[in-house]
């Protein structure tokens, strides 16, 4: 850790810091390093606040002013871990190249950004590929990105400004699809059947005027809906999911409310 030298002016202190940075850079250029498959984030080093050497694993790790500046600007940044070679009395580690952040999918759409810097986007979960809400907290609170299912995000009566913004976006988004869901369930009752109905209703605004047929307005593709519902379907049951967006539809015997929904949606 570098501290101001006693009895010296500000310029001399700055010169001393600059000299230390040059020395550290020279040491890195003149030494050999072994790359590691491990990447390190700021939180892995307990968010150190000053440049210097710190205890790490079986030795020490050096954090430079440049790396610290990157972390303070982007707390989620990661660096490749590197080990100094040849090994002396103890292992000495340094931070190598910065790992490039994965770009958000091209279809990511901003839902809401709060005054304190938190943001929510409609995107796809990088693990499942399903439509999801991506939450990026402000840098002061860590900036760790997380993904949550749309249904879970809107569940339990959540009604914050970000939830209201998502509902508005879902109502007007060009990605909204009109999905027909039909099934043959045996028996059409009981806890498993009730869970299936609740899951369908959670997908979006829905129409249900035929015994085993639903029409849902949502942002999910048929394959995603099938995957979400199949855990509620028994081995002898059947499920059909079709995107009918823009299709021509005619009906008879449906009441006025149901007819209006169909006219406005299909």
ABEGO torsion letter per residue (X at the ends): XBBBBBGBBAAAAAAAAAAAAAAAAAAAAABBBBBBABBBBAAAAGGBABBEBBBBEABBBBBBAAAAAAAAABAABBBBBBBBOBBBABBBBBBBBBBBBBBBBAABBBABBBAAGBBBBBBBBAAAGBBBBBBBBBAAAGGBBBBBBAAAAABGGBABAAAAAAAAAAAABAABBBBBBBBBBOBBBEAAAAAAAAAAAAAEBBBBABAABBBBBBABBAAAAAAAAAAABBAABBBBBBBABGBBBBBBGBBAAAAAAAAAAX
